[in-house]
Amino acid sequence: VYDAKIAVGYQFKMCDSSFTLSPLVGYSWHGQHLKDRHLRGDYYNYFCDYYDGNHSKYHARWNGPFIGFDFEYYFGCWCDWDWQIFGAYEFHWAEYHAKADWNLRPDLFDGFHHRSRRAYGHYFDIGVKWDFCECWTLAVKGEFQWWWAKHGHDRARFFEESFGDVETDCYVTIPLEHVRWDSAAVSVSLGMVF
């Protein structure tokens, strides 16, 4: 998986600079590249003679603009440590693209393609940071993402035939009902200022 974003904003300082709020506007790219190497199930076992291996791949991409904000709050010194709460929220408008080589479906020669121009996402993170020495910092952060796409299309090639120099391919396109991606992460970081 990967996440990349670029954003610009302005930092507003309040409460004697102990609280900062930064409205943001930006663009982001998110992707998942998944492989299933151990396919199981009745459908697979029934058609296993048609497969060249039992691997499936799914590549999905979400990209588009977003708006949001970052915040930081320094809540003073305690036991000679500087403490800070920080976080961010973003709302995303995105396009969703996906391609799959799905060995569970031997009737789909090239897998299938998903596309939706109506995709959305929420991104939220919150954390605590301690400056526990003159140059050392320790932080714990939780990060959450909810994405969904709807009203797109699912396209697959299900038939091919050749007659001499003429090749015929048949495609079927059906509505893409709903796609969801939810993820969460907890990270711990140790940093040194030099």
Backbone bond lengths (Angstrom), bond angles and torsions (degrees), N, CA, C in turn:
res aa  C-N    CA-C-N  psi(-1)  N-CA   C-N-CA  omega(-1)  CA-C   N-CA-C  phi
1 V - - - 1.455 - - 1.516 108.99 -
2 Y 1.319 116.54 157.11 1.452 120.52 174.82 1.523 109.81 -148.26
3 D 1.315 115.92 152.45 1.460 124.25 175.31 1.513 107.08 -137.58
4 A 1.315 117.34 129.73 1.465 121.84 176.14 1.517 108.03 -141.73
5 K 1.306 116.39 140.82 1.463 119.81 179.07 1.511 110.22 -152.11
6 I 1.310 114.02 155.00 1.455 121.68 174.27 1.527 106.34 -132.83
7 A 1.343 116.73 136.86 1.459 120.29 -176.00 1.518 110.04 -149.33
8 V 1.324 115.15 155.74 1.463 122.08 173.96 1.525 107.56 -129.23
9 G 1.322 115.51 151.32 1.454 120.19 179.47 1.518 110.48 -169.26
10 Y 1.306 115.13 -179.65 1.463 121.12 179.05 1.523 108.45 -126.46
11 Q 1.330 116.50 136.90 1.463 121.92 -177.15 1.528 110.68 -94.27
12 F 1.330 115.32 119.63 1.462 121.47 175.04 1.521 108.55 -98.60
13 K 1.336 117.14 127.35 1.460 121.77 179.54 1.520 109.20 -104.97
14 M 1.339 115.39 132.20 1.466 121.10 -178.21 1.523 109.33 -135.42
15 C 1.320 116.05 168.89 1.468 122.93 175.92 1.520 111.03 54.24
16 D 1.314 116.65 55.24 1.473 122.16 -179.20 1.527 111.45 57.69
17 S 1.312 116.32 37.90 1.471 124.63 178.22 1.524 113.99 66.75
18 S 1.335 118.02 12.98 1.465 118.92 177.25 1.531 111.51 -82.08
19 F 1.346 117.66 -17.84 1.462 121.72 178.74 1.523 108.81 -126.34
20 T 1.323 116.51 129.60 1.464 120.85 177.53 1.526 108.95 -126.24
21 L 1.317 114.90 142.29 1.458 122.46 178.28 1.517 107.83 -131.46
22 S 1.333 116.24 130.07 1.465 121.03 -176.36 1.526 110.49 -127.25
23 P 1.349 118.69 100.35 1.473 119.71 171.73 1.533 109.94 -65.18
24 L 1.344 116.09 142.04 1.464 121.60 -174.32 1.524 111.36 -131.18
25 V 1.312 115.42 152.12 1.459 122.88 167.04 1.527 105.90 -136.41
26 G 1.329 116.51 139.30 1.459 117.53 -176.00 1.513 113.17 -165.40
27 Y 1.326 114.85 -167.40 1.460 123.60 -179.23 1.528 107.27 -138.39
28 S 1.330 116.48 142.30 1.467 118.67 -176.69 1.524 111.54 -136.72
29 W 1.329 114.44 157.73 1.463 124.42 176.30 1.522 107.47 -131.40
30 H 1.336 116.52 131.42 1.463 122.00 179.50 1.519 107.86 -137.62
31 G 1.315 116.72 142.31 1.456 118.63 -179.80 1.506 113.26 -151.37
32 Q 1.319 114.31 155.54 1.460 121.99 174.35 1.527 107.79 -131.59
33 H 1.303 115.62 132.02 1.466 121.99 175.67 1.526 106.18 -122.05
34 L 1.322 115.46 105.16 1.461 121.28 -172.35 1.520 110.39 -112.86
35 K 1.351 115.01 144.44 1.457 121.64 175.03 1.516 108.27 -131.08
36 D 1.316 116.07 137.82 1.459 121.64 173.82 1.518 106.62 -115.98
37 R 1.323 116.04 113.70 1.465 120.19 -175.53 1.518 113.08 -99.64
38 H 1.313 116.96 -7.71 1.464 119.54 -175.71 1.522 108.84 -131.74
39 L 1.309 115.91 74.51 1.464 120.29 -178.39 1.517 109.86 -72.85
40 R 1.318 114.81 136.98 1.451 121.17 179.08 1.528 108.19 -135.01
41 G 1.307 116.03 154.30 1.466 119.82 175.52 1.511 110.99 136.90
42 D 1.320 116.40 159.01 1.458 121.88 -177.48 1.518 111.70 -63.22
43 Y 1.349 117.10 -39.44 1.461 119.66 -178.20 1.518 110.20 -63.25
44 Y 1.331 116.57 -42.86 1.464 120.17 179.55 1.522 110.95 -64.96
45 N 1.309 117.27 -45.55 1.467 120.24 -177.15 1.521 111.39 -64.08
46 Y 1.316 117.40 -34.03 1.459 121.18 -179.64 1.528 111.33 -67.02
47 F 1.344 116.91 -39.49 1.460 120.95 -175.98 1.522 112.91 -102.98
48 C 1.324 119.11 15.52 1.464 119.92 -170.27 1.521 113.24 -61.03
49 D 1.347 118.56 -25.22 1.456 119.86 -179.75 1.520 112.61 -67.15
50 Y 1.336 118.05 -19.23 1.460 121.05 -176.60 1.530 112.43 -87.53
51 Y 1.322 118.22 -8.99 1.450 121.03 -172.23 1.510 112.14 -93.20
52 D 1.308 114.53 147.45 1.462 121.07 169.27 1.526 105.91 -102.09
53 G 1.300 116.66 82.94 1.468 120.78 -173.62 1.514 109.65 90.43
54 N 1.314 115.50 176.27 1.458 119.34 -177.87 1.528 110.62 -125.24
55 H 1.324 117.47 39.49 1.453 121.56 -179.32 1.528 110.13 -102.95
56 S 1.324 114.65 143.13 1.462 121.00 172.77 1.515 108.66 -128.33
57 K 1.345 116.22 150.33 1.463 121.79 179.45 1.517 109.43 -129.96
58 Y 1.323 114.92 147.55 1.457 120.96 176.32 1.522 107.81 -142.61
59 H 1.326 116.66 119.71 1.462 122.33 179.51 1.525 108.26 -116.57
60 A 1.327 116.46 120.28 1.472 121.40 -178.84 1.521 109.66 -122.97
61 R 1.326 116.05 146.09 1.469 121.49 179.89 1.526 109.25 -138.33
62 W 1.320 116.20 134.95 1.464 123.65 175.93 1.521 106.28 -124.25
63 N 1.305 119.06 123.46 1.459 120.16 177.72 1.521 110.44 -146.86
64 G 1.341 115.01 146.39 1.453 119.96 179.07 1.519 112.09 164.53
65 P 1.341 116.98 -179.20 1.465 121.79 -177.81 1.534 111.72 -79.42
66 F 1.336 115.47 162.34 1.461 120.14 176.15 1.525 110.20 -150.10
67 I 1.332 114.54 160.61 1.459 122.20 169.77 1.525 107.16 -126.08
68 G 1.336 116.34 155.09 1.453 118.64 -179.98 1.505 111.67 179.81
69 F 1.325 115.26 -162.20 1.461 120.43 178.00 1.519 109.88 -154.75
70 D 1.323 115.41 152.55 1.465 124.16 170.47 1.516 107.65 -113.31
71 F 1.329 116.66 150.68 1.463 119.36 174.32 1.519 110.20 -141.60
72 E 1.306 116.05 153.50 1.464 123.66 174.95 1.520 108.08 -140.49
73 Y 1.330 116.11 138.98 1.460 120.67 177.61 1.519 109.38 -135.46
74 Y 1.318 115.74 116.73 1.465 121.71 175.42 1.521 106.88 -91.32
75 F 1.343 116.63 116.51 1.454 117.48 -177.40 1.519 112.17 -107.24
76 G 1.329 115.64 38.80 1.455 121.35 167.79 1.509 114.66 88.57
77 C 1.278 113.83 -179.78 1.461 121.91 -178.64 1.526 109.19 -96.92
78 W 1.303 114.88 139.98 1.451 120.77 176.74 1.524 106.40 -143.46
79 C 1.281 116.37 122.28 1.476 122.25 -176.61 1.528 110.58 57.32
80 D 1.307 116.75 39.16 1.461 123.13 179.59 1.524 113.71 64.57
81 W 1.323 118.07 19.23 1.461 122.30 175.08 1.519 108.82 -110.63
82 D 1.313 117.29 142.04 1.463 122.08 172.63 1.528 108.28 -92.69
83 W 1.334 116.80 128.00 1.454 122.99 -177.19 1.514 110.05 -112.59
84 Q 1.323 115.27 145.07 1.460 120.53 179.98 1.526 109.83 -145.41
85 I 1.327 116.25 135.92 1.470 122.02 168.95 1.527 106.63 -104.90
86 F 1.318 116.63 135.28 1.464 120.29 179.47 1.522 109.36 -138.22
87 G 1.299 115.59 159.29 1.452 119.15 179.31 1.515 112.05 -172.64
88 A 1.324 115.56 178.93 1.464 121.75 -178.91 1.520 109.09 -157.60
89 Y 1.325 115.59 152.65 1.464 122.35 170.83 1.526 107.60 -138.58
90 E 1.341 115.81 139.98 1.469 121.23 178.15 1.528 109.74 -140.46
91 F 1.325 116.00 140.36 1.464 121.67 170.99 1.527 107.60 -112.06
92 H 1.330 116.10 128.55 1.465 122.11 -173.05 1.525 111.68 -114.41
93 W 1.320 115.45 139.30 1.470 123.78 164.79 1.521 104.89 -106.09
94 A 1.317 117.42 131.99 1.462 118.22 -172.39 1.519 111.48 -143.80
95 E 1.327 113.83 164.58 1.455 122.50 165.05 1.516 106.81 -107.87
96 Y 1.328 115.28 141.98 1.458 121.50 -178.43 1.525 109.00 -114.31
97 H 1.330 115.69 128.65 1.462 122.08 177.40 1.527 107.71 -131.55
98 A 1.310 116.64 138.78 1.467 119.76 177.12 1.513 109.90 -148.67
99 K 1.334 114.10 148.04 1.466 121.11 176.99 1.511 107.31 -136.36
100 A 1.326 115.83 137.15 1.461 119.63 -178.10 1.513 110.83 -133.28
101 D 1.317 115.72 140.97 1.460 123.86 165.17 1.517 104.34 -108.62
102 W 1.327 115.37 98.24 1.457 121.58 -166.50 1.514 109.14 -107.36
103 N 1.321 117.97 100.44 1.460 120.65 -176.88 1.517 113.73 -74.23
104 L 1.319 117.62 -5.17 1.463 119.29 172.49 1.530 111.52 -74.42
105 R 1.341 116.72 -12.10 1.468 121.00 -178.55 1.526 109.09 -123.11
106 P 1.327 118.69 88.60 1.464 120.58 -179.14 1.517 112.87 -67.56
107 D 1.345 118.38 -14.61 1.460 120.64 179.72 1.521 112.26 -80.88
108 L 1.332 118.14 -8.50 1.464 121.63 178.22 1.527 108.29 -103.36
109 F 1.325 116.71 103.65 1.460 120.81 -173.79 1.526 112.28 -64.31
110 D 1.318 116.56 -44.43 1.460 120.85 -177.13 1.520 112.16 -107.88
111 G 1.315 118.04 23.23 1.450 120.19 -175.53 1.517 110.29 70.77
112 F 1.326 116.80 -140.69 1.457 120.03 179.55 1.519 109.62 -147.81
113 H 1.322 115.08 163.11 1.460 122.91 179.91 1.526 108.96 -124.18
114 H 1.321 115.69 132.96 1.464 121.29 175.05 1.524 108.76 -112.53
115 R 1.318 115.58 145.03 1.462 119.60 176.64 1.522 108.96 -153.19
116 S 1.330 115.41 136.41 1.449 121.28 175.11 1.521 109.05 -148.33
117 R 1.313 116.09 132.14 1.468 120.85 175.43 1.521 111.55 -92.19
118 R 1.324 116.41 -0.64 1.460 121.39 -179.95 1.519 109.01 -115.53
119 A 1.328 115.42 75.34 1.455 121.55 177.83 1.529 108.66 -122.12
120 Y 1.317 115.16 147.84 1.459 120.70 -175.88 1.518 109.20 -141.03
121 G 1.324 115.78 159.77 1.450 119.14 178.47 1.511 112.99 -155.14
122 H 1.323 114.65 152.69 1.464 122.75 172.43 1.524 107.14 -118.23
123 Y 1.318 115.58 137.02 1.465 121.46 175.36 1.524 107.14 -127.33
124 F 1.337 117.09 133.92 1.454 121.38 -179.33 1.514 108.73 -144.79
125 D 1.316 116.99 133.61 1.456 119.73 170.93 1.525 109.57 -138.89
126 I 1.320 114.76 153.39 1.461 121.37 177.43 1.521 107.95 -149.74
127 G 1.328 115.45 143.82 1.454 118.97 -177.88 1.513 112.65 -156.67
128 V 1.318 114.33 172.27 1.464 123.15 177.78 1.516 107.68 -127.64
129 K 1.332 115.93 137.69 1.460 120.99 -179.22 1.524 109.46 -127.58
130 W 1.331 115.38 137.96 1.455 121.51 177.48 1.519 109.44 -118.85
131 D 1.314 116.96 126.67 1.465 121.79 169.11 1.525 106.09 -96.22
132 F 1.339 116.39 92.00 1.463 119.64 -168.52 1.522 113.41 -96.63
133 C 1.312 117.32 1.62 1.455 120.63 177.40 1.527 106.26 -150.82
134 E 1.297 117.98 179.42 1.459 120.03 180.00 1.520 112.31 -61.63
135 C 1.307 117.02 -32.05 1.462 118.91 -175.01 1.532 113.83 -130.78
136 W 1.328 119.61 2.30 1.461 121.65 -176.17 1.518 111.50 -109.23
137 T 1.346 115.04 141.72 1.463 122.61 -179.65 1.526 109.01 -134.05
138 L 1.331 115.86 137.57 1.457 122.04 175.44 1.528 108.06 -124.28
139 A 1.325 117.17 133.13 1.471 120.83 -177.97 1.523 110.46 -135.73
140 V 1.337 115.28 146.19 1.459 123.36 173.50 1.523 106.49 -125.39
141 K 1.345 116.52 131.20 1.465 120.59 -175.06 1.521 110.66 -138.19
142 G 1.329 116.16 139.49 1.465 122.85 171.27 1.519 109.05 -109.78
143 E 1.317 116.34 138.15 1.473 121.68 -175.98 1.523 108.76 -132.22
144 F 1.342 116.37 132.66 1.457 121.74 -175.36 1.526 109.05 -134.35
145 Q 1.356 115.95 140.56 1.465 121.44 178.18 1.524 109.12 -137.93
146 W 1.335 116.31 137.43 1.461 123.41 174.94 1.523 106.88 -129.89
147 W 1.327 116.86 122.24 1.465 122.56 -179.29 1.521 109.49 -129.35
148 W 1.323 116.90 148.50 1.451 120.88 173.74 1.529 109.57 -152.02
149 A 1.321 114.53 151.17 1.468 122.09 177.28 1.521 107.72 -133.36
150 K 1.336 116.19 146.22 1.463 119.84 -179.81 1.521 109.40 -151.57
151 H 1.328 114.89 168.51 1.465 123.01 176.39 1.529 112.34 53.77
152 G 1.314 116.46 44.33 1.451 121.38 175.31 1.520 110.24 -110.87
153 H 1.337 115.92 -154.06 1.456 118.96 177.01 1.522 110.83 -138.42
154 D 1.312 114.29 153.32 1.458 124.87 -179.82 1.526 105.76 -119.08
155 R 1.331 116.90 116.02 1.468 121.18 -173.75 1.520 109.81 -120.48
156 A 1.326 116.55 135.32 1.464 120.95 -179.47 1.522 110.23 -145.61
157 R 1.345 115.60 147.05 1.465 121.24 173.96 1.524 107.20 -94.61
158 F 1.328 116.88 121.87 1.463 119.75 -174.88 1.522 113.32 -118.22
159 F 1.352 117.86 -1.69 1.460 118.57 -178.74 1.523 108.87 -152.78
160 E 1.333 116.06 137.82 1.458 120.78 173.37 1.525 108.23 -141.92
161 E 1.303 115.02 143.83 1.465 120.69 -178.20 1.521 108.58 -149.61
162 S 1.312 116.30 144.67 1.463 121.51 178.33 1.529 108.82 -124.34
163 F 1.339 114.84 134.10 1.473 122.63 173.88 1.508 107.06 -127.16
164 G 1.310 117.58 95.19 1.460 120.96 -176.79 1.516 110.13 66.40
165 D 1.352 115.61 -119.92 1.463 120.54 179.58 1.528 113.01 -89.91
166 V 1.315 116.35 -0.03 1.472 120.10 -176.37 1.526 109.36 -102.08
167 E 1.342 115.09 127.59 1.461 120.72 176.53 1.520 109.38 -114.50
168 T 1.300 115.67 137.07 1.461 121.54 -179.98 1.518 108.89 -120.70
169 D 1.326 115.85 127.52 1.459 122.42 175.59 1.516 108.41 -119.43
170 C 1.328 116.09 137.07 1.462 121.10 176.98 1.519 109.45 -115.66
171 Y 1.310 114.96 131.03 1.457 121.96 179.71 1.524 109.58 -116.50
172 V 1.302 115.79 150.61 1.456 121.51 172.58 1.528 107.47 -124.65
173 T 1.335 115.55 136.03 1.459 121.69 177.47 1.519 108.64 -123.50
174 I 1.334 115.00 126.15 1.458 120.72 178.85 1.525 108.28 -125.63
175 P 1.337 117.72 159.61 1.466 119.65 178.88 1.530 111.38 -64.14
176 L 1.302 115.28 141.56 1.464 122.30 174.43 1.525 106.59 -92.51
177 E 1.295 116.64 111.44 1.460 120.54 -172.50 1.523 112.78 -71.35
178 H 1.323 116.80 -60.28 1.464 118.93 -172.76 1.526 109.48 -161.84
179 V 1.332 116.83 134.00 1.464 122.84 175.86 1.516 107.27 -127.74
180 R 1.335 117.23 135.19 1.470 121.51 178.50 1.512 110.36 -127.71
181 W 1.325 114.72 146.45 1.454 122.07 171.85 1.520 107.11 -140.27
182 D 1.308 116.91 119.59 1.463 123.39 176.54 1.524 107.43 -122.86
183 S 1.320 116.00 138.32 1.462 118.40 177.32 1.525 109.84 -148.05
184 A 1.312 114.56 155.38 1.460 121.30 178.21 1.519 108.18 -144.56
185 A 1.326 115.67 150.19 1.460 120.76 179.32 1.525 109.25 -149.57
186 V 1.309 115.41 148.28 1.461 122.40 172.28 1.513 106.61 -124.35
187 S 1.321 116.00 129.56 1.461 119.30 -178.80 1.526 110.40 -129.99
188 V 1.319 114.58 148.43 1.460 123.20 175.61 1.520 106.89 -121.45
189 S 1.318 116.87 130.27 1.466 118.83 179.98 1.525 110.59 -130.86
190 L 1.303 114.85 144.82 1.449 123.18 178.04 1.521 107.28 -122.01
191 G 1.304 117.16 125.48 1.460 120.89 -176.57 1.515 112.66 -130.11
192 M 1.310 114.30 156.13 1.462 120.21 177.91 1.526 108.41 -131.40
193 V 1.334 116.24 130.86 1.452 121.70 176.53 1.519 107.89 -94.67
194 F 1.337 116.18 128.03 1.485 118.97 -180.00 1.503 110.04 -138.19
